[in-house]
Amino acid sequence: MVEDTWHPIGIDTSTPNAARMYDYFLGGKDHFPADREAADKILLYAPEVPHVVRENRAFLARVVRHLCEAGVRQFLDIGTGLPTQNAVHEVAQRHAPDARVVYVDNDPVVLTHARALLTGVGEVSVVQGDLREPEAIMKDRDVRAALDFDEPVAVLLLAILHFIPDGEDPAGLVRRLLAPLPRGSYVVLTHATPQDSNEADIPKVMGVYNSSTSPVTLRDKEQISTFFGGYDLIDPGLVYVSQWRPHAARRLTGPDRSRAYGGVAHI
């Protein structure tokens, strides 16, 4: 049984929240009964979800390390979610101590926790923003103060685009977001997919998310590829996140269960 030890004022804790559910799947502690109830329903239909979210975090770590080794020193993580182990700044500054990271999220719980956790951490900023307003993010005073847009920036869109429905033109939002970036920058994204999942369980999982603060739109590989907008994907392209440059000791020997595609494109 989990004891709730924090109760943010003015925040709805009665409706399941996707970021807090994600934290629950990762084994975190920042969630409420409504989040746990919804997450447990999903686990009934898709018990592999904790594996999926761990694979997404492992993908993040491998990508950030690769980008640091490629010379990138600036990271803009949009839809960061609740702070957890191996966050972007931890991985980046482990491999490049001078790396600068800006976290952007529109969830007040995420912002409160991120700011509390990152107080005193050098070269890391937390900014309120929404992917649905890309120009506002890229013009934000704190973003501009932290990042030099004359130098390459890696934009991370991890497990966020499946929360943007087709009617809001997610591909267009990504194009607008990336427009101010200089050549030599990168875009990184992961996206949940229904491919290779149990078709009978997909509507049940979708139903749980659709009753939360963030309904989900699942897409196939071809649809996800459009978010890269013609930019050149680096090897191995758009693949299941567990297949993106895995460590030799972890190479897959059986069916993939990561249930999400990921890729990195050079701008």
DRENBAMAR-828212 format. One record per residue: residue in one letter; y, z, x of N, C-alpha, C in turn. Coordinates in pm, 1 decimal. Atoms other than C-alpha are relative to their C-alpha. Layout:
REM residues N
ATOM:res:nc2:nc3:nc1:cac2:cac3:cac1:cc2:cc3:cc1
ATOM:A:Y:Z:X:Y:Z:X:Y:Z:X
...
REM end
This chain:
REM residues 267
ATOM:res:nc2:nc3:nc1:cac2:cac3:cac1:cc2:cc3:cc1
ATOM:M:-120.2:0.0:85.3:0.0:0.0:0.0:123.9:0.0:87.9
ATOM:V:-121.4:10.3:-79.2:343.6:-97.7:133.1:109.5:82.8:-64.0
ATOM:E:-109.8:-82.2:51.5:629.7:146.1:98.1:130.7:-72.2:22.7
ATOM:D:-129.9:63.6:-13.8:971.8:-2.9:30.1:98.7:101.5:54.6
ATOM:T:-90.0:-95.0:-65.4:1210.1:166.6:269.3:143.2:-49.6:4.7
ATOM:W:-137.3:50.2:1.4:1516.6:-52.4:221.2:26.4:-66.4:-134.4
ATOM:H:-35.0:49.5:132.2:1697.1:-145.9:-99.4:142.0:-56.8:5.9
ATOM:P:-132.8:58.9:-14.0:1987.2:-389.9:-42.7:76.0:-0.6:-131.1
ATOM:I:-84.0:-9.8:118.6:2270.8:-339.1:-286.5:43.9:-140.2:-42.9
ATOM:G:-49.6:126.0:52.7:2356.6:-631.2:-512.6:-92.2:-118.0:19.7
ATOM:I:95.3:108.7:-23.1:2045.5:-835.6:-428.8:-115.6:13.5:-97.0
ATOM:D:108.5:0.5:97.4:1785.6:-933.5:-687.1:-133.8:13.7:72.3
ATOM:T:131.9:-20.3:-60.9:1452.9:-788.4:-576.2:-112.0:-16.5:-102.2
ATOM:S:100.6:13.2:105.0:1276.2:-854.0:-906.5:-58.3:-140.7:-8.7
ATOM:T:47.7:137.9:-0.4:1239.7:-1231.2:-856.4:-59.0:-31.2:137.1
ATOM:P:60.3:32.0:-130.5:1000.3:-1350.8:-583.0:91.6:-88.3:83.7
ATOM:N:-87.2:71.2:-92.7:1186.0:-1479.3:-279.1:-86.2:-65.9:107.5
ATOM:A:86.6:74.6:-91.7:1032.8:-1749.3:-56.8:4.7:55.2:141.7
ATOM:A:-10.5:-52.7:-136.7:1165.7:-1600.3:268.3:-75.8:131.4:13.8
ATOM:R:70.7:-127.0:-6.5:1029.0:-1255.4:186.2:-150.0:-19.8:-15.4
ATOM:M:142.2:31.5:12.2:696.0:-1406.2:78.6:-54.0:-50.3:133.8
ATOM:Y:39.0:51.6:-132.5:680.2:-1589.4:411.4:-18.4:116.1:97.3
ATOM:D:10.3:-117.9:-85.0:743.9:-1259.6:588.0:-127.7:78.1:-31.0
ATOM:Y:123.2:-68.8:41.1:458.1:-1103.3:389.2:-122.3:-71.7:56.9
ATOM:F:111.9:77.0:-53.0:222.2:-1384.4:490.7:-14.3:19.6:151.0
ATOM:L:2.9:-20.2:-144.7:318.0:-1322.8:854.2:-34.9:143.4:38.8
ATOM:G:31.1:-139.5:-29.0:238.5:-952.8:821.9:121.8:85.1:24.7
ATOM:G:-123.6:-75.8:-17.6:601.4:-840.2:819.0:13.0:111.5:-101.9
ATOM:K:-20.3:-116.3:86.1:752.9:-549.4:627.9:119.8:-15.2:-93.7
ATOM:D:-123.3:16.9:76.9:1065.4:-695.1:464.1:-25.9:-77.2:-129.2
ATOM:H:32.2:62.5:128.0:944.1:-767.9:111.5:-11.5:108.7:-105.9
ATOM:F:0.1:-91.7:112.8:934.0:-611.1:-233.4:-120.8:-27.6:-90.2
ATOM:P:118.1:19.7:85.1:667.9:-572.7:-507.2:-8.5:-138.4:-62.6
ATOM:A:4.0:133.1:61.8:768.4:-898.8:-679.2:-43.1:-106.0:100.6
ATOM:D:38.3:95.6:-104.1:732.1:-1086.0:-349.5:-148.7:10.2:31.1
ATOM:R:141.3:-20.2:-32.4:393.5:-932.6:-275.5:-90.7:-47.1:-113.5
ATOM:E:80.5:43.1:113.9:264.5:-997.2:-627.4:-12.6:-153.0:-2.1
ATOM:A:3.1:146.7:-1.2:362.1:-1365.5:-605.7:-82.7:-51.3:117.9
ATOM:A:74.4:43.5:-118.0:223.0:-1399.0:-254.0:-150.3:21.0:-18.5
ATOM:D:142.6:-26.3:22.5:-107.0:-1240.8:-355.6:-60.2:-101.1:-97.6
ATOM:K:48.1:104.5:89.5:-136.5:-1492.0:-640.9:-28.4:-128.8:78.0
ATOM:I:19.3:120.8:-80.8:-92.6:-1774.6:-392.3:-125.3:12.9:85.0
ATOM:L:118.0:-20.1:-84.4:-359.1:-1622.9:-168.7:-130.4:-16.2:-78.3
ATOM:L:119.3:21.7:81.6:-603.9:-1634.3:-459.1:-37.2:-147.8:-5.1
ATOM:Y:22.0:143.6:10.8:-559.7:-2011.1:-480.2:-8.1:-68.3:136.8
ATOM:A:-7.1:63.7:-132.2:-489.8:-2086.5:-115.0:-6.4:107.9:107.9
ATOM:P:12.2:-109.9:-96.8:-627.9:-1814.4:114.9:35.4:-38.5:142.5
ATOM:E:-34.1:43.6:-135.5:-542.6:-2027.4:418.2:148.8:11.6:31.2
ATOM:V:-144.9:-0.5:-20.7:-165.7:-1972.9:373.3:43.5:82.3:121.3
ATOM:P:-40.7:-71.0:-122.3:-134.5:-1698.3:641.9:-26.7:-81.4:126.5
ATOM:H:27.9:88.5:-112.8:-300.7:-1941.2:882.6:106.6:-108.7:8.7
ATOM:V:-100.3:106.4:3.2:-52.6:-2210.3:773.7:131.5:48.3:60.3
ATOM:V:-129.7:-47.3:-49.4:254.7:-1996.4:841.4:-8.6:37.4:147.3
ATOM:R:14.0:-29.8:-142.6:118.2:-1879.6:1177.6:1.7:-128.3:82.7
ATOM:E:-2.0:128.3:-70.6:59.0:-2240.9:1279.8:142.8:-54.3:7.8
ATOM:N:-138.9:45.0:-0.9:418.6:-2318.9:1183.1:79.4:73.6:107.5
ATOM:R:-70.1:-76.8:-103.8:543.9:-2037.7:1407.8:-45.1:-40.6:139.3
ATOM:A:49.7:43.8:-129.9:320.4:-2152.4:1692.2:59.4:-135.5:37.9
ATOM:F:-66.2:129.1:-21.7:460.1:-2504.7:1653.3:141.8:22.3:50.7
ATOM:L:-137.0:-30.9:-42.3:811.9:-2361.5:1679.9:4.0:38.6:146.8
ATOM:A:-1.4:-48.4:-138.3:728.4:-2185.6:2005.5:-26.8:-113.6:98.6
ATOM:R:31.1:110.6:-90.8:573.7:-2496.4:2163.3:115.5:-98.7:9.4
ATOM:V:-110.4:95.5:1.0:862.1:-2718.9:2058.2:120.0:53.4:75.8
ATOM:V:-116.6:-56.5:-68.0:1136.1:-2484.7:2176.2:-23.1:4.2:151.1
ATOM:R:29.9:1.8:-143.1:963.0:-2446.3:2510.6:13.7:-140.9:56.4
ATOM:H:-9.5:138.7:-47.8:931.6:-2823.7:2544.1:145.9:-43.3:12.6
ATOM:L:-140.0:41.8:-3.4:1298.8:-2875.4:2460.8:75.9:69.1:112.6
ATOM:C:-62.2:-68.3:-114.3:1406.0:-2612.6:2711.7:-37.3:-69.5:130.1
ATOM:E:44.1:68.3:-120.9:1199.4:-2787.5:2975.9:62.7:-138.4:12.6
ATOM:A:-67.5:130.4:-1.1:1370.5:-3113.2:2874.6:149.2:13.1:24.9
ATOM:G:-139.8:-21.5:-33.3:1708.4:-2954.9:2946.9:89.1:43.0:-114.2
ATOM:V:-81.0:-43.8:113.6:1824.7:-2852.8:2600.0:34.0:147.9:13.5
ATOM:R:-44.1:-139.4:-10.5:2028.1:-2532.8:2597.7:69.3:47.9:-126.8
ATOM:Q:-67.3:-36.8:124.3:2166.2:-2531.4:2241.4:-92.6:-27.7:-118.1
ATOM:F:91.3:9.9:113.5:1967.9:-2467.6:1923.7:71.2:44.4:-127.5
ATOM:L:-56.6:-30.5:131.6:2083.8:-2475.2:1561.2:-115.8:5.9:-98.3
ATOM:D:116.9:-24.0:84.7:1814.8:-2323.7:1336.6:48.0:23.8:-142.8
ATOM:I:-50.8:-5.5:136.9:1884.9:-2389.7:968.2:-112.8:39.2:-94.6
ATOM:G:104.4:-54.9:85.7:1693.6:-2194.2:706.5:-93.9:85.8:80.9
ATOM:T:77.5:-74.5:-99.2:1580.0:-1949.2:968.2:-101.1:96.2:-59.2
ATOM:G:90.5:-98.7:57.4:1416.3:-1700.6:731.6:18.7:136.2:64.4
ATOM:L:-11.0:-135.3:-53.3:1366.1:-1333.0:805.1:-43.3:4.6:147.1
ATOM:P:35.3:-8.7:-142.4:1355.7:-1239.7:1175.7:-144.9:43.3:18.7
ATOM:T:138.7:-34.0:-29.0:1005.0:-1222.3:1317.3:-27.3:-24.3:147.5
ATOM:Q:34.7:18.5:-140.0:821.9:-1235.4:1648.5:6.9:-146.5:38.7
ATOM:N:-12.2:135.5:-52.7:873.6:-1540.0:1868.5:103.3:-80.9:-76.7
ATOM:A:-111.5:71.7:60.2:1200.9:-1629.3:1701.8:56.3:-98.4:102.1
ATOM:V:-50.8:106.7:-87.0:1391.5:-1925.1:1842.1:68.8:55.6:124.3
ATOM:H:-74.3:-49.3:-116.5:1620.8:-1719.6:2063.7:-92.5:66.9:101.3
ATOM:E:93.1:-64.8:-92.1:1329.1:-1522.6:2209.7:-72.7:-103.4:85.6
ATOM:V:71.4:104.0:-74.0:1136.4:-1835.6:2305.3:95.4:-74.5:92.2
ATOM:A:-94.5:78.4:-78.9:1442.3:-2027.5:2424.3:47.9:77.5:122.3
ATOM:Q:-56.6:-75.5:-111.8:1585.8:-1749.5:2639.1:-106.6:47.8:96.9
ATOM:R:110.1:-27.4:-92.3:1242.9:-1676.7:2785.2:-14.1:-113.1:101.7
ATOM:H:16.0:116.5:-87.6:1237.4:-2027.9:2929.4:132.1:-50.5:55.8
ATOM:A:-132.6:40.2:-46.8:1612.3:-2082.7:2967.3:97.3:112.1:-36.1
ATOM:P:-81.4:-117.1:32.4:1812.3:-1757.2:2987.5:141.6:-32.5:-47.8
ATOM:D:-135.5:36.5:41.4:2139.9:-1944.8:2931.3:2.1:-72.7:-134.7
ATOM:A:6.2:70.1:128.3:2022.5:-2094.8:2600.2:83.9:71.7:-105.4
ATOM:R:-81.0:-52.4:110.4:2251.4:-2051.8:2299.2:-65.4:-38.5:-132.5
ATOM:V:68.4:21.7:127.5:2115.2:-2017.2:1946.1:90.5:42.0:-115.2
ATOM:V:-69.5:-34.7:123.4:2282.2:-2025.7:1605.8:-101.1:-5.6:-113.8
ATOM:Y:85.2:-6.9:117.9:2082.9:-1914.6:1302.3:87.0:-19.1:-124.0
ATOM:V:-73.1:26.0:124.7:2196.0:-2044.0:961.3:-94.0:23.8:-117.6
ATOM:D:79.5:-22.1:121.0:2069.4:-1922.4:624.1:95.1:31.0:-114.5
ATOM:N:-83.3:-29.6:116.9:2200.5:-1885.5:271.0:-46.3:123.6:-75.4
ATOM:D:56.7:-116.9:66.5:1992.9:-1578.8:179.8:67.5:126.9:53.2
ATOM:P:-69.8:-120.1:-48.5:2194.9:-1252.6:194.7:-93.0:101.7:65.5
ATOM:V:93.9:-92.2:-63.9:1882.3:-1050.6:279.2:-28.9:-45.4:142.3
ATOM:V:24.6:55.2:-133.6:1805.8:-1280.9:571.2:119.1:26.5:90.2
ATOM:L:-120.2:-17.4:-81.4:2164.7:-1262.4:693.4:17.6:145.5:41.9
ATOM:T:-15.6:-142.7:-30.7:2177.1:-882.5:672.0:-96.9:43.3:109.2
ATOM:H:100.7:-41.2:-97.5:1853.8:-837.2:864.5:19.6:-68.7:134.5
ATOM:A:-19.3:72.0:-125.2:1926.1:-1105.0:1121.2:116.2:58.3:78.4
ATOM:R:-116.6:-55.4:-70.0:2268.1:-961.0:1201.2:-30.1:138.4:56.0
ATOM:A:35.1:-132.6:-49.9:2128.5:-609.1:1231.2:-91.5:-10.2:121.4
ATOM:L:95.9:14.3:-109.0:1843.4:-722.4:1455.0:64.0:-56.5:125.3
ATOM:L:-53.7:74.8:-113.7:2056.6:-944.9:1676.1:129.5:58.0:54.7
ATOM:T:-119.7:-64.3:-54.7:2348.2:-709.5:1732.5:-20.6:31.2:147.6
ATOM:G:8.8:-25.6:-143.4:2408.6:-702.0:2105.9:-83.6:-99.7:76.8
ATOM:V:78.2:103.4:-68.0:2180.5:-998.2:2179.4:93.7:-111.9:42.3
ATOM:G:-93.8:98.7:-52.3:2372.1:-1239.9:2400.3:-29.6:-141.3:-43.4
ATOM:E:8.5:143.1:28.8:2439.7:-1604.0:2308.7:-78.9:-31.6:-126.6
ATOM:V:67.1:22.7:128.2:2298.2:-1567.8:1955.9:99.1:32.0:-112.0
ATOM:S:-90.0:-18.6:113.7:2499.3:-1609.3:1634.5:-76.8:-17.1:-130.1
ATOM:V:58.3:11.4:133.4:2413.6:-1573.0:1265.5:110.9:-44.0:-94.7
ATOM:V:-103.8:61.0:83.0:2604.9:-1788.1:1016.4:-54.6:-24.1:-140.5
ATOM:Q:39.3:31.6:136.6:2593.3:-1817.9:639.6:24.7:-148.5:-25.9
ATOM:G:-15.0:141.5:28.6:2532.4:-2176.4:531.6:-119.5:-50.5:-78.0
ATOM:D:103.4:57.8:85.9:2326.4:-2402.1:308.0:-19.7:-145.4:39.6
ATOM:L:29.8:138.2:-37.4:2152.4:-2726.2:404.9:56.3:-98.6:-101.1
ATOM:R:-55.6:89.2:102.0:2282.5:-2870.1:78.3:147.7:-29.8:24.4
ATOM:E:-140.1:24.1:-37.6:2631.3:-2854.1:234.7:6.2:-21.9:151.4
ATOM:P:12.7:20.3:-144.3:2568.5:-3008.7:578.4:132.2:-5.3:75.4
ATOM:E:-128.6:8.3:-69.7:2930.8:-3083.5:664.1:60.7:138.4:22.2
ATOM:A:-53.9:-135.4:-14.1:3026.5:-2722.2:601.5:-66.3:72.7:116.9
ATOM:I:69.3:-62.2:-113.2:2761.2:-2608.9:849.6:55.8:-51.8:131.2
ATOM:M:-39.8:58.4:-128.0:2866.4:-2850.2:1121.2:147.2:21.6:33.4
ATOM:K:-141.9:-27.9:-24.6:3235.6:-2767.8:1078.6:29.5:149.2:4.2
ATOM:D:-20.4:-144.9:4.5:3184.6:-2392.7:1053.7:61.2:50.4:131.7
ATOM:R:-71.1:-49.5:-117.8:3415.1:-2206.2:1291.5:-92.6:70.4:97.2
ATOM:D:90.0:-73.6:-88.3:3140.5:-1981.0:1426.1:-102.9:-91.8:65.1
ATOM:V:91.8:97.3:-59.8:2901.0:-2271.3:1476.9:69.5:-73.4:113.7
ATOM:R:-74.8:74.9:-101.1:3166.8:-2463.0:1666.8:36.2:87.6:120.2
ATOM:A:-31.5:-90.0:-111.3:3254.0:-2157.0:1874.4:-121.8:24.1:88.0
ATOM:A:121.5:-31.5:-74.9:2892.3:-2104.6:1976.2:-59.8:-122.2:69.2
ATOM:L:65.0:120.3:-50.9:2783.3:-2464.6:2035.3:103.1:-103.8:42.8
ATOM:D:-84.6:107.3:-51.8:2941.8:-2744.5:2238.2:-56.6:-133.1:-49.1
ATOM:F:50.7:122.9:58.2:2905.5:-3065.7:2039.1:21.7:-121.6:89.3
ATOM:D:-1.6:106.9:-100.2:2974.3:-3271.4:2350.2:-128.5:0.4:81.7
ATOM:E:127.3:-12.0:-70.6:2635.6:-3157.3:2482.0:-114.1:-2.4:-102.1
ATOM:P:112.6:9.4:94.4:2287.0:-3205.4:2329.6:-25.5:130.3:-75.6
ATOM:V:35.0:-112.2:86.8:2191.8:-2979.9:2040.5:-134.7:-32.6:-66.0
ATOM:A:124.7:16.0:73.8:1844.9:-2930.5:1893.3:16.9:65.2:-136.7
ATOM:V:-9.6:-50.9:136.9:1858.8:-2893.9:1514.2:-142.0:24.0:-51.6
ATOM:L:132.6:-38.2:48.4:1558.3:-2711.4:1369.1:2.4:14.7:-151.6
ATOM:L:13.9:-6.2:146.0:1459.3:-2765.2:1005.8:-146.0:31.3:-29.5
ATOM:L:139.9:-40.3:9.7:1138.3:-2569.4:988.2:-30.7:59.5:-136.9
ATOM:A:44.9:-48.6:131.6:972.0:-2526.2:648.2:116.7:24.2:-95.1
ATOM:I:-113.6:-13.1:91.6:1297.8:-2582.2:462.1:14.2:-119.5:-93.2
ATOM:L:-24.3:118.8:81.5:1300.6:-2941.1:335.5:-87.6:-5.0:-124.2
ATOM:H:80.5:0.0:123.1:1018.0:-2877.0:89.0:61.7:89.0:-107.6
ATOM:F:-73.6:-74.2:101.5:1262.8:-2645.8:-89.6:118.2:-81.2:-55.1
ATOM:I:-105.5:88.2:49.1:1500.9:-2939.6:-148.5:-64.5:-108.2:-86.1
ATOM:P:63.0:100.4:85.9:1399.3:-3151.7:-452.0:54.0:-139.6:26.4
ATOM:D:-39.9:139.3:-22.9:1417.4:-3530.3:-444.8:137.0:-30.4:-59.2
ATOM:G:-127.1:26.4:65.9:1713.4:-3525.2:-683.1:121.5:40.1:81.3
ATOM:E:-111.2:-42.4:-84.8:1925.9:-3359.5:-415.1:6.9:-80.9:129.5
ATOM:D:-3.8:94.4:-111.4:1857.7:-3641.4:-165.6:-17.2:69.0:135.7
ATOM:P:19.7:-70.4:-127.0:1703.0:-3442.9:122.2:17.1:-89.6:122.7
ATOM:A:-17.1:90.2:-114.8:1692.9:-3748.4:351.6:148.1:-22.1:28.8
ATOM:G:-144.0:16.3:-18.7:2065.0:-3800.8:293.8:64.1:124.0:58.4
ATOM:L:-52.4:-124.8:-55.3:2136.3:-3434.6:365.4:-27.0:8.4:150.7
ATOM:V:32.9:-3.4:-143.1:1956.1:-3463.6:699.5:87.7:-98.1:76.9
ATOM:R:-86.2:98.0:-68.2:2149.8:-3780.8:790.8:140.1:55.7:18.8
ATOM:R:-135.7:-54.8:-9.3:2479.4:-3610.2:714.3:6.8:115.5:98.4
ATOM:L:3.9:-113.3:-92.2:2376.7:-3301.5:909.3:0.8:-46.5:145.4
ATOM:L:16.0:44.9:-137.6:2285.9:-3498.2:1220.4:112.8:-90.2:47.2
ATOM:A:-102.6:98.5:-34.3:2582.5:-3737.9:1210.6:93.9:44.3:112.6
ATOM:P:-94.6:-38.0:-106.0:2814.4:-3527.6:1435.9:-64.2:22.7:137.2
ATOM:L:66.1:-37.6:-125.3:2552.3:-3472.3:1708.6:13.5:-109.7:105.3
ATOM:P:-8.6:99.7:-106.8:2589.1:-3642.9:2046.6:-137.4:-56.7:34.3
ATOM:R:126.0:56.5:-48.3:2325.7:-3869.2:2196.0:-66.8:99.4:94.0
ATOM:G:73.7:-95.7:-81.1:2053.7:-3675.4:2368.8:-39.9:124.3:-76.5
ATOM:S:37.3:-112.7:84.8:2021.6:-3429.2:2080.8:-138.4:-24.7:-60.3
ATOM:Y:133.0:9.8:62.1:1700.4:-3363.1:1887.7:4.8:56.8:-140.5
ATOM:V:23.5:-62.3:129.6:1590.3:-3293.0:1532.9:-148.4:33.6:-7.3
ATOM:V:136.7:-50.6:12.2:1276.8:-3088.5:1466.1:-20.6:41.0:-144.8
ATOM:L:23.9:-45.7:136.3:1120.5:-3043.8:1125.0:-149.3:19.1:-25.0
ATOM:T:134.2:-16.5:54.6:809.4:-2917.1:953.4:12.0:-1.7:-151.6
ATOM:H:-5.2:16.5:145.1:719.1:-2977.8:590.8:-140.2:16.5:-56.1
ATOM:A:129.3:-19.9:65.7:436.1:-2861.8:364.4:-46.4:-128.5:-67.1
ATOM:T:56.9:120.2:59.1:201.3:-3130.3:234.5:-121.5:36.3:-85.7
ATOM:P:120.8:-24.6:79.9:-66.5:-3146.4:-36.8:-123.3:-69.1:57.8
ATOM:Q:112.0:75.6:-54.8:-281.9:-3373.2:178.7:-106.5:93.3:57.8
ATOM:D:114.8:-77.4:-48.7:-627.9:-3237.1:261.3:-7.1:139.4:-60.3
ATOM:S:8.6:-127.4:70.6:-578.2:-2950.5:16.3:-87.1:-18.0:-124.3
ATOM:N:76.9:4.9:124.3:-782.7:-2861.5:-289.9:93.8:-39.8:-113.8
ATOM:E:-91.9:51.8:101.0:-616.6:-3073.8:-560.1:8.1:90.0:-122.8
ATOM:A:-0.4:-85.2:119.3:-714.8:-2831.9:-834.9:89.5:122.0:17.9
ATOM:D:-78.4:-121.0:-25.4:-529.2:-2544.0:-666.6:148.7:-28.5:19.9
ATOM:I:-139.8:31.7:-29.7:-205.3:-2728.2:-587.4:93.2:36.3:-115.3
ATOM:P:-91.1:-37.3:110.2:-50.9:-2692.4:-938.1:14.7:151.5:-15.4
ATOM:K:-7.4:-145.7:12.1:-133.6:-2320.2:-935.5:96.2:58.1:104.0
ATOM:V:-90.1:-46.1:-106.5:40.4:-2264.7:-600.8:144.0:-40.7:-32.7
ATOM:M:-133.9:47.3:35.5:336.0:-2477.6:-712.9:59.3:84.3:-112.8
ATOM:G:-47.7:-79.6:111.4:358.0:-2274.8:-1032.0:56.4:133.8:44.0
ATOM:V:-49.7:-127.9:-51.4:400.4:-1950.6:-837.1:135.7:-20.0:66.9
ATOM:Y:-127.6:24.9:-68.3:672.3:-2096.9:-616.3:109.3:-40.1:-99.3
ATOM:N:-100.4:44.1:96.3:845.7:-2253.6:-915.2:55.9:116.1:-81.7
ATOM:S:-52.5:-118.6:67.2:887.5:-1904.3:-1061.5:77.4:89.2:96.5
ATOM:S:-73.9:-75.9:-101.4:1051.2:-1784.3:-738.5:142.4:-53.1:10.7
ATOM:T:-136.8:46.4:-21.4:1404.0:-1833.0:-610.0:5.0:-138.4:62.1
ATOM:S:0.8:126.8:-73.4:1294.1:-2150.0:-425.0:-121.3:-84.7:-39.5
ATOM:P:109.4:90.0:35.8:1074.9:-2404.0:-607.7:-31.9:-96.6:114.4
ATOM:V:47.7:82.7:-110.4:871.9:-2629.5:-377.7:-28.2:-142.4:-47.3
ATOM:T:38.5:139.3:19.8:836.6:-3007.2:-357.8:-89.8:-40.3:116.2
ATOM:L:92.4:42.3:-104.3:527.0:-3111.9:-164.9:9.5:-150.9:17.7
ATOM:R:-10.3:143.3:-28.6:532.6:-3452.6:5.9:-109.2:-41.5:97.0
ATOM:D:101.4:50.0:-92.0:288.3:-3674.1:190.3:65.2:-44.8:130.5
ATOM:K:-48.5:34.5:-133.7:321.4:-3796.4:548.1:105.6:-109.3:-4.5
ATOM:E:-95.9:110.9:7.0:499.8:-4119.1:457.4:134.8:46.7:-52.2
ATOM:Q:-125.9:-51.7:54.2:759.3:-3937.0:249.0:72.0:87.0:101.3
ATOM:I:-60.7:-88.8:-99.6:817.8:-3677.2:520.4:60.1:-80.2:114.3
ATOM:S:-49.7:80.2:-112.6:863.9:-3948.0:783.0:139.7:-53.8:-25.6
ATOM:T:-132.9:54.6:29.7:1175.0:-4073.5:600.5:111.3:95.7:40.7
ATOM:F:-103.3:-96.5:-36.3:1358.3:-3753.6:692.9:48.4:-18.5:143.6
ATOM:F:-42.9:24.2:-137.7:1373.1:-3867.7:1054.1:98.5:-115.8:9.9
ATOM:G:-107.2:98.4:8.1:1599.8:-4152.8:946.0:0.6:-107.5:106.2
ATOM:G:3.5:106.5:-99.3:1482.7:-4405.6:1201.3:14.8:46.9:142.6
ATOM:Y:-6.7:-51.3:-136.9:1526.3:-4178.9:1502.5:-138.3:-7.3:63.7
ATOM:D:126.2:17.7:-71.8:1259.0:-4210.8:1769.4:-75.6:131.6:11.9
ATOM:L:86.6:-116.9:-13.5:979.6:-3957.9:1734.4:-61.0:2.2:139.2
ATOM:I:64.6:-11.5:-129.8:854.4:-3827.3:2065.3:-149.2:23.4:-21.3
ATOM:D:144.8:-15.4:7.2:481.9:-3819.5:2138.3:-37.4:144.9:-33.8
ATOM:P:93.7:91.6:65.6:258.9:-3741.8:1946.6:44.4:-50.9:-136.2
ATOM:G:-47.9:47.9:128.6:479.7:-3838.6:1651.3:-5.1:105.7:-107.7
ATOM:L:8.8:-91.0:114.2:454.8:-3687.2:1304.6:-146.9:31.4:-25.0
ATOM:V:140.4:-40.5:8.1:129.6:-3490.8:1295.6:-7.2:137.1:-66.3
ATOM:Y:14.6:-137.8:44.3:-13.7:-3172.1:1152.1:52.8:92.0:109.5
ATOM:V:-67.6:-83.1:-98.4:174.9:-2889.0:1320.5:-95.1:53.3:107.7
ATOM:S:96.0:-50.0:-98.8:-140.2:-2760.3:1490.0:-38.0:-105.9:102.4
ATOM:Q:35.8:109.3:-88.9:-185.2:-3102.8:1651.4:114.8:-44.0:89.4
ATOM:W:-115.2:37.7:-82.3:160.2:-3118.2:1809.4:-9.9:71.3:135.9
ATOM:R:11.9:-49.7:-137.3:90.7:-3070.9:2181.2:-61.5:140.3:6.7
ATOM:P:62.5:-133.6:-2.9:-151.6:-2779.3:2134.2:-40.4:37.4:141.0
ATOM:H:51.2:-46.7:-128.1:-247.5:-2565.2:2428.5:-146.3:-40.7:11.1
ATOM:A:135.3:53.1:-20.0:-570.0:-2693.3:2577.5:-106.4:91.7:-59.3
ATOM:A:101.6:-94.5:47.3:-758.6:-2376.2:2482.7:-8.0:5.8:-152.2
ATOM:R:-4.5:-10.3:146.1:-660.0:-2416.9:2115.3:-21.7:-133.8:-68.8
ATOM:R:16.8:130.8:62.3:-737.3:-2783.0:2057.3:-104.0:7.6:-112.5
ATOM:L:84.3:-9.3:118.2:-896.5:-2836.5:1719.4:-139.8:-55.0:24.8
ATOM:T:137.4:47.9:-7.3:-1271.0:-2870.6:1698.6:-56.8:-24.0:-139.6
ATOM:G:45.4:17.6:137.2:-1295.9:-2880.9:1319.1:112.9:-52.2:-86.9
ATOM:P:-102.9:51.0:91.1:-1094.7:-2979.2:1008.5:133.1:74.1:17.7
ATOM:D:-132.4:-61.3:-12.3:-720.7:-2917.1:1023.2:33.4:75.9:-127.4
ATOM:R:-36.6:-82.0:115.7:-597.9:-2637.2:794.2:146.9:39.3:3.4
ATOM:S:-138.5:-42.8:-14.5:-231.4:-2625.5:892.0:86.5:-38.1:-119.4
ATOM:R:-62.6:33.5:127.1:-123.7:-2797.6:565.8:149.7:-30.6:11.1
ATOM:A:-140.8:35.9:-18.9:210.5:-2901.0:714.4:10.1:-101.1:112.3
ATOM:Y:-28.8:96.1:-106.0:340.2:-3192.9:915.2:120.7:46.5:79.6
ATOM:G:-113.3:-32.6:-84.9:575.1:-3151.4:1205.6:25.6:-110.9:98.5
ATOM:G:-33.9:100.8:-98.9:759.9:-3373.9:1445.6:133.0:30.5:64.8
ATOM:V:-123.5:-15.2:-76.4:1043.0:-3397.7:1696.7:54.1:-139.7:28.3
ATOM:A:-58.8:131.2:-24.4:1281.6:-3691.8:1717.6:120.5:13.3:92.9
ATOM:H:-111.0:8.3:-94.8:1527.2:-3786.1:1989.3:112.9:-78.5:-63.8
ATOM:I:-115.3:64.3:64.2:1875.0:-3874.4:1864.0:78.8:-80.8:103.9
REM end
